[in-house]
Amino acid sequence: MFSQVYKKAEPLAHTFSIVARDSVTGDIGVAVQSHWFSVGSVVTYGKAGVGVVATQSFVNPSYGPKGLALMEQGLSPQQALDALLANDDGEMFRQVAFLNTKGEVATHTGSSCIEAAGHRQGKNFSAQANMMLNNTVWDAMANAFETTKGDLSDRMIAALKAAQGEKGDIRGSQSAAILIVKAQATGNSWEDVVMDLRVEDNEKPVKELERLVKLHKAYDFMNRGDLAMEAGDSKQAEQLYLSAQNMFPDNLEMKYWYAINLLNNKEFDKARPILKTVFEKDSNWKTLTSRIVKNKLLIISKDELQKLMAL
């Protein structure tokens, strides 16, 4: 029977994951960790304004796009999941979770998933796991998600860390991923993804994913600072760049653009020592400084530019 329902094209992504909705923003997401290379490329699916899917265990990848298509047509997560399970001869090997923009969830843990396997649903989320060392994983994930303060990414990362705290995957760790999309589609797919991060191969993938999530948030401050600069609001840009720099004080690029904005605000005495430390570590930033004067990202006099080049 196994050889008839399992195909080599279907990866063995035994894992733990969570699908969840932020009740404040309406954002929806899915996060996962597994002892499997590039788990995010086979488990996580999402579409803004529709829902998210985690398809794992003996993975049938079609549950992702097909599940999203059915939910987009108006089916509830349970109706969509039931329709796909009814046409899958290998449903007993599947573990799948669907969540829509209303926070409704549907979860299936097949009877032939490798122990320890199970799931727990709650308001706006479902946590599921298979091939775990202990059967406490999904409850620990649920408890962490429900009690952690912060945004959706913070709470989903907390769930993954809780799973690891219960010893997680019996085989160990290798990769992790997080995907968050907006509650409402904008009509521009490139604007609909809030966060899409993957750790493909790492000894501590959840820890690395947590670092990348923090870095993503810091660069979000940077991006918003750029937009503020484009809009001519240099004071707002300064605060945004500083927020990013405070999160990663050793990041040269964040220091650099904060200092450039200080120069645009005519705060030369504050900017020069920052740029001096950046230039000493990498002189290419000094070369860049002369170039961004030409396209008016940096607006200073020739005399002031010469002083910078002398740092």
CORDA-V631372 format. One record per run of one state. SS is the DSSP state (H for helix, E for strand, C for the rest). FROM is the first residue (numbers start at 0). LEN is the number of residues. If there is no record, write none. Layout:
[[SS,FROM,LEN] [SS,FROM,LEN]]
This chain:
[[C,0,1] [H,1,4] [C,5,6] [E,11,2] [C,13,1] [E,14,7] [C,21,6] [E,27,7] [C,34,5] [H,39,4] [E,43,4] [C,47,3] [E,50,8] [C,58,3] [H,61,11] [C,72,4] [H,76,9] [C,85,5] [H,90,3] [E,93,7] [C,100,4] [E,104,5] [C,109,8] [E,117,5] [C,122,2] [E,124,5] [C,129,2] [E,131,1] [C,132,4] [H,136,11] [C,147,4] [H,151,14] [C,165,3] [E,168,1] [C,169,5] [E,174,7] [C,181,7] [H,188,4] [E,192,7] [C,199,5] [H,204,26] [C,230,3] [H,233,14] [C,247,4] [H,251,13] [C,264,3] [H,267,14] [C,281,2] [H,283,11] [C,294,7] [H,301,8] [C,309,2]]
